[in-house]
Structures are given as structure tokens and as C-alpha cells.
Amino acid sequence: MIDAHHHLWNLSAVRYPWLEEKSVMRFFGDPTAIQKNYLMNDFRADCQSHGFRGSVHIQVGAEDPMKEAKWVDGVASANPDWSMMQVVYCDLTQKQMPAKLDLFQQLPSVAGVRQILSRAPGSEAGSILLENITSPIVLENLQELSRRGLSFDLQLIPEVMEQASFLVQKVPELKIALCHAGSPHNRTADGIHSWQQSLKSVSSLFNVTCKISGLGMFDHNWKTEDFKVLVETCLEQFGAKRCMFGSNFPVDSLYSDYTRLFSALKRLVPEPFHEAIFEKTASQFYKL
């Protein structure tokens, strides 16, 4: 099986300014418990007993994205029995992005790029990419990703989903992974309905695949049944062949251990869809 969305960090090898800030609450909660190294051995200890043998590392706000990518590539090389690809950070608003991609693609583990549009309501609702989403440079850079056979991880909140869809539909050949099911942050009945309606703007685009991941970031005291409507909506709108599981560890370790998280998703996903969601979709999407 494959975990399609996780992070690793070595605080003595790579700087992560957001992670090193003390006594600062983030949209996903208090990061104090994860302000320590989370290495490949830690991740494998969390997930390997459940049958996982591969994963996708997602960039995580390093001060130097290339330094992070080289470190992750070294981790992948040092674990030949574990199939791992990575998604790196590039700024799509910059004309220099193709030159940076030349350097990233020298690393065998690089499969795609992520630049976050919007993390959460409030102070983290915007980003430089969101501010420049209609820029011709952004469209050109997305087209460049497609030409190079790279994918794009799209993280945003429901409020900007329709806006983003107008851009995404202009690059139908680009493989896009919607992170964290589109971040349904409002778990009231009205909030869920609004997310479901917004989600249709991207689920209708057949180059978009949905990650069932990060569901605990906006519901820290979750129970399995709390995720039921989220999982069912993703399956209904995307279909099993366009959905994949991601743990979002170690961030989601703030709310549960890996066993509880995986068991919950395994229970909620109908058994005939397990192979697609826990293995095949991610394997094909990220070329594992």
C-alpha cells in the first residue's frame, strides 16, 4: 500500500521556520508535539505494520526548498526497499521557475510540485499564488509542469475552489492532486453542504485526483463517523479511481496515532475500493 501524503523533517539538516516558532498556534492546532525530528524510521514504524511499502513526501515549508528536496532524495536513496517519490516547492508566479525545475529534476525522486493557494480561513486564507492566480505566468508555469511530466498538488479551501477551477480547466493535460479533500474546514451541516457544492467545480475536471487526507486538521477530536460524509462525498464525486489515501503524518499525529487513522479510513472506504484508494491510484499518479 502507498501513503500518498506525508512529511519528514530533520531539524538539524533543514530549517523549517514555521515549525521552529515557539508558542505559536497554527490553523491545525498547537505544533509543540511535532517540533522534533520525524525521520524515515519514525514514519515506517508508524505505517509499515499495516502493509505500507511506499509513499509520497510532500514539501513542508522549508526555508530552502532545494535543500529539503536533496535531503528527501537522499532518504529515498538510503531506503531502496521503500518506494518513495516527492513533491517539491516551486513558485509558479516566477518567470524563473523552469530553470529551478531543471535543478529539481536532476533528483530521481521528484514527481511534482506543490504551492499552496489557501490553507485555512482567516490569516492563512491567502498566498502569493492566490493573489496572482490570473497571471499569464502562472498558467505558463502550469503548462510547463505538464510538458515535463510533473504533477501539481493543489491545496486550497472551498471558498476559492471555483476561482481555482477556472485556471485548472485551462491545463486539462496536467495531473492535479487535490490535497486534503479540499480542506472542508466548516463541519456544520451548512459548511459540509457548501464544501460539497464547491467541490463539484474541481471534481468535474477529470485531470484532478482527490487525496483523502488531512481530515483531522479541522476536527481535532474526531470520531470515525465524523469522517463518513467526507469520504462518501469524495467517492461519489471523484470515484475510487480518482481518490487516494494520505495520512498527513506527522501533522495528523496531533489528533490520533497512525493505526487509528488508517483503521478509520479503511472502515469507511468500501472494501472493493481499497486497492484503488490505498495503492493503485497513488502508484499511477506519482509513477511509483
Buried (B, 14 or more C-beta within 10 A) or exposed (E): BBBBBBBBBBEEBBBBEEBEEEEEEBBBBEBEEBBEBBBBEBBBEBBBEBEBBBBBBBBBBBEEBBEBBBBBBEBBEEBEEBBBBBBBBBBBBBEEBBEBBEEBEEBEBBBBBBBBBBBBBEEBBEBBBBEBBEBEBBBBBBBBBBEBEBBBBBBBBBBBBBBBBEBBBEBEEBBBBBBBBBBBBBBEEEBBEBBBEBBBBBBEBEBBBBBBBBBBBBBEEBEBEBBEBBBEBBBEBBBBEBBBBBBBBBBBBBBBEBEEBBBBBBBBBEEEBBEBBBBBBBBBBBEB
